[in-house]
């Protein structure tokens, strides 16, 4: 079943992609995280070959185009091949939330 966000916005101020899901949850995925999470054939090959990192910390997301089952993300490094299925974006958001929770519990 398709579980697409109700709202998708590029938040330049926080350098992250904002999404609001149908259950009311919101996620903010940093541009650099998204860039390095690209699953297109080209990026998968680069990861397998252990070439230079896909992402630089200051990479910017310039466009997020709805593409049926997900979003085509366009980055300012010229990369626009990645299509991120909703389910994948949801999983990235969940993983990131888990990491943030761990961070918080460590600082307590
Ligand atoms: Zn890619």
Boltz pocket constraint, residues with backbone or C-beta under 6 A from the ligand:
constraints:
  - pocket:
      binder: B
      contacts: [[A, 35], [A, 38], [A, 39], [A, 40], [A, 41], [A, 42], [A, 43], [A, 44], [A, 79], [A, 81], [A, 82]]
      max_distance: 6.0
